[in-house]
């Protein structure tokens, strides 16, 4: 059952690949994105490349473990395989070097852990070209 999902999003076919060796991260992202996207969780880049030949993704989320092993060449490889796909690199919040390296290597954006539902959905929607509501936090004084 899809709760709070717009009808247009429920019928459009936006494919998201989540590539991460960490099963918990994959499952969490699958849960967060499954209502609005056709989400595939994949444990390896090789598995993703094989699946992407048949079903090319619109967005690829590259997990911390995969990014740490592959670095910039991995992002270039994914960009070469799927030139139209957007790349979202996952990094630890405190790892400024990872965030800067991912952006320099060609990631369209970065996603900081710990993962928050609203943040993940907002970034994915923005990268997929969907309208994103602007929210301004209010701090009580």
N, C-alpha and C positions, 0 to 999 in steps of 0.2 A: 504494500500500500504506500502510495506516495502522498505525503502530507505537505501542504504548502508549496506545491510545485505548479508553476504556471502551465497552462495547456500547451502553449507553443514549445516550451522546453521539453515537455513530455513526449512530443512527437518528432522533434528535430533529432537528428542522429549525429551527435558530437562525440567522437571517440577519444578517450583519454587512456593512455598507457601509464601505469605506475610501475617503475622499475626500481626495485630495492631488494637487497638480500634479506632484510629484516622483515619477517612475516608480520610482525605487529604493526609496523609502519604501513605496509601494504594493505592490511585489513582495515586499519583506521582510515586511510585515504579512500579505500573502496566504499566504506560505510558513509563517509562524508560526501562523496561525489556521485554515488550510484543513482540517486533520485533524479538528477538533472542531466546525467551523462551516461554513455555506454562506457563503463570503466572496466579495464582489464588490468589485473595485477600480475606482474611477471617478476620472477626471481633473478633473471639474468638478461644481459644485453643481447646475447645470442638468441634467446627465446623471443625477445621483443622484435628483433630484426626479422626472424622467420615469420612471426605473426603479422608483422607490418607489411610484408610482401603481399599478403592476402587482404588484410584490413588496415590500410594506412591510418595512423592516428592524426587527430587535429592538435593534440597537446600531449607532451611527454613530460611526466614528472620523474626526475632522476633523483633517487635516494642518496643519502649521505654515504652509505657504504659503497655504492656503485661509483659515485662521484670521486670518492677518495682513491679508489683503485684506478679509474680511467682518466680522470682529470680533463684537461683541455682537449686532448686527442679524442676522447670519448664523445664530448659534445660536438666536435667537428664531424665525427663519424655519424652521429645521429642526425645532424643537420644535413649531411650529404645523402643519407638514406631517405629522409623525409623533409624536403626543402620547404614545404608549406606548413609543417607542424611547428608549433610554438614549444619552446623548451623552458621548463620550470625546474630549477635546481634546488634541492633541499639541503640546508645547512643548519648547523647549530646556531642559536641566536648570538652566542658570544664569539663565534668564529668569524671575525671580520675578514680575515685572510681568505677563507673559503668563499664568502659572499663576493668579495672583490674579484677573486680568480674566476669564479663562475660567470660573473657578468662580463669580464674581459674575454673569456673563452667563447662567448656567444650565447649564453643563456639569456632568454628574454626577460626573466625575472628570477628572484630567489624566494624560497619559502622557508621561514625560520621555524625550527622546533623549539619548544613544544608546539604541536599542531593545535590550532583552535578552529572549530567548525566555521565560524563566520569569516575568519581570515582566509582560510583555504578556499571556500566557495567564492569569496569576493575576487581573489587573485585569479582563480580559474576562469570565472565569468569574464573578467576584464581581458585576459589573454585570448579567450575565445570570441571576443568582440561583442559580448552581450552588454546591455546597459547595466551599470552598477550604481546602486544608490549610495550617495555620499552620506556618511554619518559623522557627526561631530560629537565627541564625548563631552559630557557635562560633568563638571566636578563640583560637588556641593562644598560650600565654604562654611 
